[in-house]
């Protein structure tokens, strides 16, 4: 059982010309992560490895995202990665569309003693 969500961060990432959905997803995750420096585990007297991280990524073509590469961005914690239809493919007159991915990252901990 996972305890209540303690933190949520949001990010956006793009692939401007290569239509690389995985890279756009990774950039969205990094955008969310690199905008904060919250030492949540330490504040609660817990280990970073105990973090339950829920990641939801929206892209126009979910099947084109390499889940393992996205999950590898997280150096610790238990990652539950969900890739759903969302984001945007923005048409470009001179080639492949620009891919936009959105990410929502939530952190929780299992209740102590569970």
MODELLER restraints for C-alpha pairs under 7 A, 6 or more apart:
rsr = mdl.restraints
at = mdl.atoms
rsr.add(forms.Gaussian(group=physical.xy_distance, feature=features.Distance(at['CA:1:A'], at['CA:110:A']), mean=6.07, stdev=0.5))
rsr.add(forms.Gaussian(group=physical.xy_distance, feature=features.Distance(at['CA:2:A'], at['CA:108:A']), mean=6.65, stdev=0.5))
rsr.add(forms.Gaussian(group=physical.xy_distance, feature=features.Distance(at['CA:2:A'], at['CA:109:A']), mean=5.95, stdev=0.5))
rsr.add(forms.Gaussian(group=physical.xy_distance, feature=features.Distance(at['CA:2:A'], at['CA:110:A']), mean=4.36, stdev=0.5))
rsr.add(forms.Gaussian(group=physical.xy_distance, feature=features.Distance(at['CA:2:A'], at['CA:111:A']), mean=6.67, stdev=0.5))
rsr.add(forms.Gaussian(group=physical.xy_distance, feature=features.Distance(at['CA:3:A'], at['CA:108:A']), mean=5.90, stdev=0.5))
rsr.add(forms.Gaussian(group=physical.xy_distance, feature=features.Distance(at['CA:3:A'], at['CA:109:A']), mean=5.48, stdev=0.5))
rsr.add(forms.Gaussian(group=physical.xy_distance, feature=features.Distance(at['CA:3:A'], at['CA:110:A']), mean=4.99, stdev=0.5))
rsr.add(forms.Gaussian(group=physical.xy_distance, feature=features.Distance(at['CA:3:A'], at['CA:111:A']), mean=5.45, stdev=0.5))
rsr.add(forms.Gaussian(group=physical.xy_distance, feature=features.Distance(at['CA:4:A'], at['CA:108:A']), mean=5.94, stdev=0.5))
rsr.add(forms.Gaussian(group=physical.xy_distance, feature=features.Distance(at['CA:5:A'], at['CA:106:A']), mean=6.39, stdev=0.5))
rsr.add(forms.Gaussian(group=physical.xy_distance, feature=features.Distance(at['CA:5:A'], at['CA:107:A']), mean=5.73, stdev=0.5))
rsr.add(forms.Gaussian(group=physical.xy_distance, feature=features.Distance(at['CA:5:A'], at['CA:108:A']), mean=4.74, stdev=0.5))
rsr.add(forms.Gaussian(group=physical.xy_distance, feature=features.Distance(at['CA:6:A'], at['CA:107:A']), mean=5.77, stdev=0.5))
rsr.add(forms.Gaussian(group=physical.xy_distance, feature=features.Distance(at['CA:6:A'], at['CA:108:A']), mean=5.49, stdev=0.5))
rsr.add(forms.Gaussian(group=physical.xy_distance, feature=features.Distance(at['CA:7:A'], at['CA:106:A']), mean=5.49, stdev=0.5))
rsr.add(forms.Gaussian(group=physical.xy_distance, feature=features.Distance(at['CA:7:A'], at['CA:107:A']), mean=5.24, stdev=0.5))
rsr.add(forms.Gaussian(group=physical.xy_distance, feature=features.Distance(at['CA:8:A'], at['CA:104:A']), mean=6.84, stdev=0.5))
rsr.add(forms.Gaussian(group=physical.xy_distance, feature=features.Distance(at['CA:8:A'], at['CA:105:A']), mean=5.43, stdev=0.5))
rsr.add(forms.Gaussian(group=physical.xy_distance, feature=features.Distance(at['CA:8:A'], at['CA:106:A']), mean=4.28, stdev=0.5))
rsr.add(forms.Gaussian(group=physical.xy_distance, feature=features.Distance(at['CA:8:A'], at['CA:107:A']), mean=6.54, stdev=0.5))
rsr.add(forms.Gaussian(group=physical.xy_distance, feature=features.Distance(at['CA:9:A'], at['CA:32:A']), mean=5.47, stdev=0.5))
rsr.add(forms.Gaussian(group=physical.xy_distance, feature=features.Distance(at['CA:9:A'], at['CA:104:A']), mean=5.80, stdev=0.5))
rsr.add(forms.Gaussian(group=physical.xy_distance, feature=features.Distance(at['CA:9:A'], at['CA:105:A']), mean=5.17, stdev=0.5))
rsr.add(forms.Gaussian(group=physical.xy_distance, feature=features.Distance(at['CA:9:A'], at['CA:106:A']), mean=6.53, stdev=0.5))
rsr.add(forms.Gaussian(group=physical.xy_distance, feature=features.Distance(at['CA:10:A'], at['CA:32:A']), mean=4.91, stdev=0.5))
rsr.add(forms.Gaussian(group=physical.xy_distance, feature=features.Distance(at['CA:10:A'], at['CA:103:A']), mean=5.56, stdev=0.5))
rsr.add(forms.Gaussian(group=physical.xy_distance, feature=features.Distance(at['CA:10:A'], at['CA:104:A']), mean=4.58, stdev=0.5))
rsr.add(forms.Gaussian(group=physical.xy_distance, feature=features.Distance(at['CA:10:A'], at['CA:105:A']), mean=6.31, stdev=0.5))
rsr.add(forms.Gaussian(group=physical.xy_distance, feature=features.Distance(at['CA:11:A'], at['CA:28:A']), mean=4.72, stdev=0.5))
rsr.add(forms.Gaussian(group=physical.xy_distance, feature=features.Distance(at['CA:11:A'], at['CA:29:A']), mean=6.05, stdev=0.5))
rsr.add(forms.Gaussian(group=physical.xy_distance, feature=features.Distance(at['CA:11:A'], at['CA:31:A']), mean=4.86, stdev=0.5))
rsr.add(forms.Gaussian(group=physical.xy_distance, feature=features.Distance(at['CA:11:A'], at['CA:32:A']), mean=4.15, stdev=0.5))
rsr.add(forms.Gaussian(group=physical.xy_distance, feature=features.Distance(at['CA:11:A'], at['CA:102:A']), mean=5.82, stdev=0.5))
rsr.add(forms.Gaussian(group=physical.xy_distance, feature=features.Distance(at['CA:11:A'], at['CA:103:A']), mean=5.07, stdev=0.5))
rsr.add(forms.Gaussian(group=physical.xy_distance, feature=features.Distance(at['CA:11:A'], at['CA:104:A']), mean=6.62, stdev=0.5))
rsr.add(forms.Gaussian(group=physical.xy_distance, feature=features.Distance(at['CA:12:A'], at['CA:27:A']), mean=6.89, stdev=0.5))
rsr.add(forms.Gaussian(group=physical.xy_distance, feature=features.Distance(at['CA:12:A'], at['CA:28:A']), mean=4.06, stdev=0.5))
rsr.add(forms.Gaussian(group=physical.xy_distance, feature=features.Distance(at['CA:12:A'], at['CA:31:A']), mean=6.23, stdev=0.5))
rsr.add(forms.Gaussian(group=physical.xy_distance, feature=features.Distance(at['CA:12:A'], at['CA:101:A']), mean=5.66, stdev=0.5))
rsr.add(forms.Gaussian(group=physical.xy_distance, feature=features.Distance(at['CA:12:A'], at['CA:102:A']), mean=4.58, stdev=0.5))
rsr.add(forms.Gaussian(group=physical.xy_distance, feature=features.Distance(at['CA:12:A'], at['CA:103:A']), mean=6.21, stdev=0.5))
rsr.add(forms.Gaussian(group=physical.xy_distance, feature=features.Distance(at['CA:13:A'], at['CA:24:A']), mean=4.69, stdev=0.5))
rsr.add(forms.Gaussian(group=physical.xy_distance, feature=features.Distance(at['CA:13:A'], at['CA:25:A']), mean=6.10, stdev=0.5))
rsr.add(forms.Gaussian(group=physical.xy_distance, feature=features.Distance(at['CA:13:A'], at['CA:27:A']), mean=4.43, stdev=0.5))
rsr.add(forms.Gaussian(group=physical.xy_distance, feature=features.Distance(at['CA:13:A'], at['CA:28:A']), mean=3.88, stdev=0.5))
rsr.add(forms.Gaussian(group=physical.xy_distance, feature=features.Distance(at['CA:13:A'], at['CA:31:A']), mean=7.00, stdev=0.5))
rsr.add(forms.Gaussian(group=physical.xy_distance, feature=features.Distance(at['CA:13:A'], at['CA:100:A']), mean=5.79, stdev=0.5))
rsr.add(forms.Gaussian(group=physical.xy_distance, feature=features.Distance(at['CA:13:A'], at['CA:101:A']), mean=5.20, stdev=0.5))
rsr.add(forms.Gaussian(group=physical.xy_distance, feature=features.Distance(at['CA:13:A'], at['CA:102:A']), mean=6.54, stdev=0.5))
rsr.add(forms.Gaussian(group=physical.xy_distance, feature=features.Distance(at['CA:14:A'], at['CA:24:A']), mean=4.36, stdev=0.5))
rsr.add(forms.Gaussian(group=physical.xy_distance, feature=features.Distance(at['CA:14:A'], at['CA:27:A']), mean=6.78, stdev=0.5))
rsr.add(forms.Gaussian(group=physical.xy_distance, feature=features.Distance(at['CA:14:A'], at['CA:98:A']), mean=6.97, stdev=0.5))
rsr.add(forms.Gaussian(group=physical.xy_distance, feature=features.Distance(at['CA:14:A'], at['CA:99:A']), mean=5.40, stdev=0.5))
rsr.add(forms.Gaussian(group=physical.xy_distance, feature=features.Distance(at['CA:14:A'], at['CA:100:A']), mean=4.53, stdev=0.5))
rsr.add(forms.Gaussian(group=physical.xy_distance, feature=features.Distance(at['CA:14:A'], at['CA:101:A']), mean=6.17, stdev=0.5))
rsr.add(forms.Gaussian(group=physical.xy_distance, feature=features.Distance(at['CA:15:A'], at['CA:21:A']), mean=6.99, stdev=0.5))
rsr.add(forms.Gaussian(group=physical.xy_distance, feature=features.Distance(at['CA:15:A'], at['CA:23:A']), mean=6.50, stdev=0.5))
rsr.add(forms.Gaussian(group=physical.xy_distance, feature=features.Distance(at['CA:15:A'], at['CA:24:A']), mean=5.10, stdev=0.5))
rsr.add(forms.Gaussian(group=physical.xy_distance, feature=features.Distance(at['CA:15:A'], at['CA:98:A']), mean=5.81, stdev=0.5))
rsr.add(forms.Gaussian(group=physical.xy_distance, feature=features.Distance(at['CA:15:A'], at['CA:99:A']), mean=5.07, stdev=0.5))
rsr.add(forms.Gaussian(group=physical.xy_distance, feature=features.Distance(at['CA:15:A'], at['CA:100:A']), mean=6.72, stdev=0.5))
rsr.add(forms.Gaussian(group=physical.xy_distance, feature=features.Distance(at['CA:16:A'], at['CA:98:A']), mean=4.56, stdev=0.5))
rsr.add(forms.Gaussian(group=physical.xy_distance, feature=features.Distance(at['CA:16:A'], at['CA:99:A']), mean=6.39, stdev=0.5))
rsr.add(forms.Gaussian(group=physical.xy_distance, feature=features.Distance(at['CA:17:A'], at['CA:96:A']), mean=6.29, stdev=0.5))
rsr.add(forms.Gaussian(group=physical.xy_distance, feature=features.Distance(at['CA:17:A'], at['CA:97:A']), mean=6.88, stdev=0.5))
rsr.add(forms.Gaussian(group=physical.xy_distance, feature=features.Distance(at['CA:17:A'], at['CA:98:A']), mean=5.89, stdev=0.5))
rsr.add(forms.Gaussian(group=physical.xy_distance, feature=features.Distance(at['CA:19:A'], at['CA:96:A']), mean=6.31, stdev=0.5))
rsr.add(forms.Gaussian(group=physical.xy_distance, feature=features.Distance(at['CA:19:A'], at['CA:97:A']), mean=6.49, stdev=0.5))
rsr.add(forms.Gaussian(group=physical.xy_distance, feature=features.Distance(at['CA:19:A'], at['CA:98:A']), mean=6.30, stdev=0.5))
rsr.add(forms.Gaussian(group=physical.xy_distance, feature=features.Distance(at['CA:19:A'], at['CA:99:A']), mean=5.77, stdev=0.5))
rsr.add(forms.Gaussian(group=physical.xy_distance, feature=features.Distance(at['CA:21:A'], at['CA:64:A']), mean=5.96, stdev=0.5))
rsr.add(forms.Gaussian(group=physical.xy_distance, feature=features.Distance(at['CA:21:A'], at['CA:65:A']), mean=5.41, stdev=0.5))
rsr.add(forms.Gaussian(group=physical.xy_distance, feature=features.Distance(at['CA:21:A'], at['CA:99:A']), mean=6.60, stdev=0.5))
rsr.add(forms.Gaussian(group=physical.xy_distance, feature=features.Distance(at['CA:22:A'], at['CA:64:A']), mean=6.90, stdev=0.5))
rsr.add(forms.Gaussian(group=physical.xy_distance, feature=features.Distance(at['CA:22:A'], at['CA:65:A']), mean=4.41, stdev=0.5))
rsr.add(forms.Gaussian(group=physical.xy_distance, feature=features.Distance(at['CA:22:A'], at['CA:66:A']), mean=5.61, stdev=0.5))
rsr.add(forms.Gaussian(group=physical.xy_distance, feature=features.Distance(at['CA:24:A'], at['CA:99:A']), mean=6.70, stdev=0.5))
rsr.add(forms.Gaussian(group=physical.xy_distance, feature=features.Distance(at['CA:24:A'], at['CA:100:A']), mean=6.29, stdev=0.5))
rsr.add(forms.Gaussian(group=physical.xy_distance, feature=features.Distance(at['CA:24:A'], at['CA:101:A']), mean=5.52, stdev=0.5))
rsr.add(forms.Gaussian(group=physical.xy_distance, feature=features.Distance(at['CA:25:A'], at['CA:57:A']), mean=6.68, stdev=0.5))
rsr.add(forms.Gaussian(group=physical.xy_distance, feature=features.Distance(at['CA:25:A'], at['CA:70:A']), mean=6.87, stdev=0.5))
rsr.add(forms.Gaussian(group=physical.xy_distance, feature=features.Distance(at['CA:25:A'], at['CA:101:A']), mean=5.37, stdev=0.5))
rsr.add(forms.Gaussian(group=physical.xy_distance, feature=features.Distance(at['CA:26:A'], at['CA:70:A']), mean=5.41, stdev=0.5))
rsr.add(forms.Gaussian(group=physical.xy_distance, feature=features.Distance(at['CA:28:A'], at['CA:101:A']), mean=6.10, stdev=0.5))
rsr.add(forms.Gaussian(group=physical.xy_distance, feature=features.Distance(at['CA:28:A'], at['CA:102:A']), mean=5.77, stdev=0.5))
rsr.add(forms.Gaussian(group=physical.xy_distance, feature=features.Distance(at['CA:28:A'], at['CA:103:A']), mean=5.47, stdev=0.5))
rsr.add(forms.Gaussian(group=physical.xy_distance, feature=features.Distance(at['CA:29:A'], at['CA:103:A']), mean=5.83, stdev=0.5))
rsr.add(forms.Gaussian(group=physical.xy_distance, feature=features.Distance(at['CA:41:A'], at['CA:47:A']), mean=5.68, stdev=0.5))
rsr.add(forms.Gaussian(group=physical.xy_distance, feature=features.Distance(at['CA:41:A'], at['CA:48:A']), mean=5.48, stdev=0.5))
rsr.add(forms.Gaussian(group=physical.xy_distance, feature=features.Distance(at['CA:48:A'], at['CA:76:A']), mean=6.32, stdev=0.5))
rsr.add(forms.Gaussian(group=physical.xy_distance, feature=features.Distance(at['CA:48:A'], at['CA:77:A']), mean=6.12, stdev=0.5))
rsr.add(forms.Gaussian(group=physical.xy_distance, feature=features.Distance(at['CA:49:A'], at['CA:76:A']), mean=5.20, stdev=0.5))
rsr.add(forms.Gaussian(group=physical.xy_distance, feature=features.Distance(at['CA:49:A'], at['CA:77:A']), mean=4.36, stdev=0.5))
rsr.add(forms.Gaussian(group=physical.xy_distance, feature=features.Distance(at['CA:50:A'], at['CA:77:A']), mean=5.64, stdev=0.5))
rsr.add(forms.Gaussian(group=physical.xy_distance, feature=features.Distance(at['CA:50:A'], at['CA:109:A']), mean=6.39, stdev=0.5))
rsr.add(forms.Gaussian(group=physical.xy_distance, feature=features.Distance(at['CA:51:A'], at['CA:77:A']), mean=4.60, stdev=0.5))
rsr.add(forms.Gaussian(group=physical.xy_distance, feature=features.Distance(at['CA:51:A'], at['CA:78:A']), mean=6.15, stdev=0.5))
rsr.add(forms.Gaussian(group=physical.xy_distance, feature=features.Distance(at['CA:51:A'], at['CA:107:A']), mean=6.44, stdev=0.5))
rsr.add(forms.Gaussian(group=physical.xy_distance, feature=features.Distance(at['CA:51:A'], at['CA:108:A']), mean=6.00, stdev=0.5))
rsr.add(forms.Gaussian(group=physical.xy_distance, feature=features.Distance(at['CA:51:A'], at['CA:109:A']), mean=5.26, stdev=0.5))
rsr.add(forms.Gaussian(group=physical.xy_distance, feature=features.Distance(at['CA:52:A'], at['CA:77:A']), mean=5.92, stdev=0.5))
rsr.add(forms.Gaussian(group=physical.xy_distance, feature=features.Distance(at['CA:52:A'], at['CA:78:A']), mean=5.00, stdev=0.5))
rsr.add(forms.Gaussian(group=physical.xy_distance, feature=features.Distance(at['CA:52:A'], at['CA:79:A']), mean=6.35, stdev=0.5))
rsr.add(forms.Gaussian(group=physical.xy_distance, feature=features.Distance(at['CA:52:A'], at['CA:107:A']), mean=5.62, stdev=0.5))
rsr.add(forms.Gaussian(group=physical.xy_distance, feature=features.Distance(at['CA:52:A'], at['CA:108:A']), mean=5.02, stdev=0.5))
rsr.add(forms.Gaussian(group=physical.xy_distance, feature=features.Distance(at['CA:52:A'], at['CA:109:A']), mean=5.51, stdev=0.5))
rsr.add(forms.Gaussian(group=physical.xy_distance, feature=features.Distance(at['CA:53:A'], at['CA:77:A']), mean=6.49, stdev=0.5))
rsr.add(forms.Gaussian(group=physical.xy_distance, feature=features.Distance(at['CA:53:A'], at['CA:78:A']), mean=5.84, stdev=0.5))
rsr.add(forms.Gaussian(group=physical.xy_distance, feature=features.Distance(at['CA:53:A'], at['CA:79:A']), mean=4.80, stdev=0.5))
rsr.add(forms.Gaussian(group=physical.xy_distance, feature=features.Distance(at['CA:53:A'], at['CA:80:A']), mean=6.14, stdev=0.5))
rsr.add(forms.Gaussian(group=physical.xy_distance, feature=features.Distance(at['CA:53:A'], at['CA:105:A']), mean=6.80, stdev=0.5))
rsr.add(forms.Gaussian(group=physical.xy_distance, feature=features.Distance(at['CA:53:A'], at['CA:106:A']), mean=5.68, stdev=0.5))
rsr.add(forms.Gaussian(group=physical.xy_distance, feature=features.Distance(at['CA:53:A'], at['CA:107:A']), mean=4.72, stdev=0.5))
rsr.add(forms.Gaussian(group=physical.xy_distance, feature=features.Distance(at['CA:53:A'], at['CA:108:A']), mean=6.57, stdev=0.5))
rsr.add(forms.Gaussian(group=physical.xy_distance, feature=features.Distance(at['CA:54:A'], at['CA:79:A']), mean=5.96, stdev=0.5))
rsr.add(forms.Gaussian(group=physical.xy_distance, feature=features.Distance(at['CA:54:A'], at['CA:80:A']), mean=4.83, stdev=0.5))
rsr.add(forms.Gaussian(group=physical.xy_distance, feature=features.Distance(at['CA:54:A'], at['CA:81:A']), mean=6.18, stdev=0.5))
rsr.add(forms.Gaussian(group=physical.xy_distance, feature=features.Distance(at['CA:54:A'], at['CA:105:A']), mean=5.68, stdev=0.5))
rsr.add(forms.Gaussian(group=physical.xy_distance, feature=features.Distance(at['CA:54:A'], at['CA:106:A']), mean=5.10, stdev=0.5))
rsr.add(forms.Gaussian(group=physical.xy_distance, feature=features.Distance(at['CA:54:A'], at['CA:107:A']), mean=6.45, stdev=0.5))
rsr.add(forms.Gaussian(group=physical.xy_distance, feature=features.Distance(at['CA:55:A'], at['CA:80:A']), mean=6.07, stdev=0.5))
rsr.add(forms.Gaussian(group=physical.xy_distance, feature=features.Distance(at['CA:55:A'], at['CA:81:A']), mean=4.83, stdev=0.5))
rsr.add(forms.Gaussian(group=physical.xy_distance, feature=features.Distance(at['CA:55:A'], at['CA:82:A']), mean=6.05, stdev=0.5))
rsr.add(forms.Gaussian(group=physical.xy_distance, feature=features.Distance(at['CA:55:A'], at['CA:103:A']), mean=6.89, stdev=0.5))
rsr.add(forms.Gaussian(group=physical.xy_distance, feature=features.Distance(at['CA:55:A'], at['CA:104:A']), mean=5.79, stdev=0.5))
rsr.add(forms.Gaussian(group=physical.xy_distance, feature=features.Distance(at['CA:55:A'], at['CA:105:A']), mean=4.59, stdev=0.5))
rsr.add(forms.Gaussian(group=physical.xy_distance, feature=features.Distance(at['CA:55:A'], at['CA:106:A']), mean=6.55, stdev=0.5))
rsr.add(forms.Gaussian(group=physical.xy_distance, feature=features.Distance(at['CA:56:A'], at['CA:81:A']), mean=6.09, stdev=0.5))
rsr.add(forms.Gaussian(group=physical.xy_distance, feature=features.Distance(at['CA:56:A'], at['CA:82:A']), mean=4.72, stdev=0.5))
rsr.add(forms.Gaussian(group=physical.xy_distance, feature=features.Distance(at['CA:56:A'], at['CA:83:A']), mean=5.79, stdev=0.5))
rsr.add(forms.Gaussian(group=physical.xy_distance, feature=features.Distance(at['CA:56:A'], at['CA:103:A']), mean=5.66, stdev=0.5))
rsr.add(forms.Gaussian(group=physical.xy_distance, feature=features.Distance(at['CA:56:A'], at['CA:104:A']), mean=5.27, stdev=0.5))
rsr.add(forms.Gaussian(group=physical.xy_distance, feature=features.Distance(at['CA:56:A'], at['CA:105:A']), mean=6.58, stdev=0.5))
rsr.add(forms.Gaussian(group=physical.xy_distance, feature=features.Distance(at['CA:57:A'], at['CA:82:A']), mean=6.28, stdev=0.5))
rsr.add(forms.Gaussian(group=physical.xy_distance, feature=features.Distance(at['CA:57:A'], at['CA:83:A']), mean=4.81, stdev=0.5))
rsr.add(forms.Gaussian(group=physical.xy_distance, feature=features.Distance(at['CA:57:A'], at['CA:84:A']), mean=6.06, stdev=0.5))
rsr.add(forms.Gaussian(group=physical.xy_distance, feature=features.Distance(at['CA:57:A'], at['CA:101:A']), mean=6.73, stdev=0.5))
rsr.add(forms.Gaussian(group=physical.xy_distance, feature=features.Distance(at['CA:57:A'], at['CA:102:A']), mean=5.57, stdev=0.5))
rsr.add(forms.Gaussian(group=physical.xy_distance, feature=features.Distance(at['CA:57:A'], at['CA:103:A']), mean=4.44, stdev=0.5))
rsr.add(forms.Gaussian(group=physical.xy_distance, feature=features.Distance(at['CA:57:A'], at['CA:104:A']), mean=6.55, stdev=0.5))
rsr.add(forms.Gaussian(group=physical.xy_distance, feature=features.Distance(at['CA:58:A'], at['CA:83:A']), mean=6.00, stdev=0.5))
rsr.add(forms.Gaussian(group=physical.xy_distance, feature=features.Distance(at['CA:58:A'], at['CA:84:A']), mean=4.91, stdev=0.5))
rsr.add(forms.Gaussian(group=physical.xy_distance, feature=features.Distance(at['CA:58:A'], at['CA:85:A']), mean=5.26, stdev=0.5))
rsr.add(forms.Gaussian(group=physical.xy_distance, feature=features.Distance(at['CA:58:A'], at['CA:86:A']), mean=4.10, stdev=0.5))
rsr.add(forms.Gaussian(group=physical.xy_distance, feature=features.Distance(at['CA:58:A'], at['CA:87:A']), mean=4.96, stdev=0.5))
rsr.add(forms.Gaussian(group=physical.xy_distance, feature=features.Distance(at['CA:58:A'], at['CA:101:A']), mean=5.62, stdev=0.5))
rsr.add(forms.Gaussian(group=physical.xy_distance, feature=features.Distance(at['CA:58:A'], at['CA:102:A']), mean=5.19, stdev=0.5))
rsr.add(forms.Gaussian(group=physical.xy_distance, feature=features.Distance(at['CA:58:A'], at['CA:103:A']), mean=6.50, stdev=0.5))
rsr.add(forms.Gaussian(group=physical.xy_distance, feature=features.Distance(at['CA:59:A'], at['CA:84:A']), mean=6.51, stdev=0.5))
rsr.add(forms.Gaussian(group=physical.xy_distance, feature=features.Distance(at['CA:59:A'], at['CA:85:A']), mean=5.25, stdev=0.5))
rsr.add(forms.Gaussian(group=physical.xy_distance, feature=features.Distance(at['CA:59:A'], at['CA:86:A']), mean=4.52, stdev=0.5))
rsr.add(forms.Gaussian(group=physical.xy_distance, feature=features.Distance(at['CA:59:A'], at['CA:87:A']), mean=4.27, stdev=0.5))
rsr.add(forms.Gaussian(group=physical.xy_distance, feature=features.Distance(at['CA:59:A'], at['CA:88:A']), mean=6.45, stdev=0.5))
rsr.add(forms.Gaussian(group=physical.xy_distance, feature=features.Distance(at['CA:59:A'], at['CA:100:A']), mean=6.73, stdev=0.5))
rsr.add(forms.Gaussian(group=physical.xy_distance, feature=features.Distance(at['CA:59:A'], at['CA:101:A']), mean=4.95, stdev=0.5))
rsr.add(forms.Gaussian(group=physical.xy_distance, feature=features.Distance(at['CA:59:A'], at['CA:102:A']), mean=6.93, stdev=0.5))
rsr.add(forms.Gaussian(group=physical.xy_distance, feature=features.Distance(at['CA:60:A'], at['CA:85:A']), mean=5.25, stdev=0.5))
rsr.add(forms.Gaussian(group=physical.xy_distance, feature=features.Distance(at['CA:60:A'], at['CA:86:A']), mean=5.18, stdev=0.5))
rsr.add(forms.Gaussian(group=physical.xy_distance, feature=features.Distance(at['CA:60:A'], at['CA:87:A']), mean=5.61, stdev=0.5))
rsr.add(forms.Gaussian(group=physical.xy_distance, feature=features.Distance(at['CA:60:A'], at['CA:88:A']), mean=5.77, stdev=0.5))
rsr.add(forms.Gaussian(group=physical.xy_distance, feature=features.Distance(at['CA:60:A'], at['CA:89:A']), mean=6.35, stdev=0.5))
rsr.add(forms.Gaussian(group=physical.xy_distance, feature=features.Distance(at['CA:61:A'], at['CA:85:A']), mean=6.46, stdev=0.5))
rsr.add(forms.Gaussian(group=physical.xy_distance, feature=features.Distance(at['CA:62:A'], at['CA:83:A']), mean=5.75, stdev=0.5))
rsr.add(forms.Gaussian(group=physical.xy_distance, feature=features.Distance(at['CA:62:A'], at['CA:84:A']), mean=5.75, stdev=0.5))
rsr.add(forms.Gaussian(group=physical.xy_distance, feature=features.Distance(at['CA:62:A'], at['CA:85:A']), mean=5.86, stdev=0.5))
rsr.add(forms.Gaussian(group=physical.xy_distance, feature=features.Distance(at['CA:71:A'], at['CA:79:A']), mean=6.83, stdev=0.5))
rsr.add(forms.Gaussian(group=physical.xy_distance, feature=features.Distance(at['CA:87:A'], at['CA:100:A']), mean=5.38, stdev=0.5))
rsr.add(forms.Gaussian(group=physical.xy_distance, feature=features.Distance(at['CA:87:A'], at['CA:101:A']), mean=4.79, stdev=0.5))
rsr.add(forms.Gaussian(group=physical.xy_distance, feature=features.Distance(at['CA:87:A'], at['CA:102:A']), mean=5.68, stdev=0.5))
rsr.add(forms.Gaussian(group=physical.xy_distance, feature=features.Distance(at['CA:88:A'], at['CA:99:A']), mean=6.04, stdev=0.5))
rsr.add(forms.Gaussian(group=physical.xy_distance, feature=features.Distance(at['CA:88:A'], at['CA:100:A']), mean=5.01, stdev=0.5))
rsr.add(forms.Gaussian(group=physical.xy_distance, feature=features.Distance(at['CA:88:A'], at['CA:101:A']), mean=6.87, stdev=0.5))
rsr.add(forms.Gaussian(group=physical.xy_distance, feature=features.Distance(at['CA:89:A'], at['CA:97:A']), mean=5.62, stdev=0.5))
rsr.add(forms.Gaussian(group=physical.xy_distance, feature=features.Distance(at['CA:89:A'], at['CA:98:A']), mean=5.62, stdev=0.5))
rsr.add(forms.Gaussian(group=physical.xy_distance, feature=features.Distance(at['CA:89:A'], at['CA:99:A']), mean=4.72, stdev=0.5))
rsr.add(forms.Gaussian(group=physical.xy_distance, feature=features.Distance(at['CA:89:A'], at['CA:100:A']), mean=6.24, stdev=0.5))
rsr.add(forms.Gaussian(group=physical.xy_distance, feature=features.Distance(at['CA:90:A'], at['CA:97:A']), mean=5.13, stdev=0.5))
rsr.add(forms.Gaussian(group=physical.xy_distance, feature=features.Distance(at['CA:90:A'], at['CA:98:A']), mean=5.01, stdev=0.5))
rsr.add(forms.Gaussian(group=physical.xy_distance, feature=features.Distance(at['CA:90:A'], at['CA:99:A']), mean=6.45, stdev=0.5))
rsr.add(forms.Gaussian(group=physical.xy_distance, feature=features.Distance(at['CA:91:A'], at['CA:97:A']), mean=4.39, stdev=0.5))
rsr.add(forms.Gaussian(group=physical.xy_distance, feature=features.Distance(at['CA:91:A'], at['CA:98:A']), mean=6.51, stdev=0.5))
rsr.add(forms.Gaussian(group=physical.xy_distance, feature=features.Distance(at['CA:92:A'], at['CA:98:A']), mean=6.95, stdev=0.5))
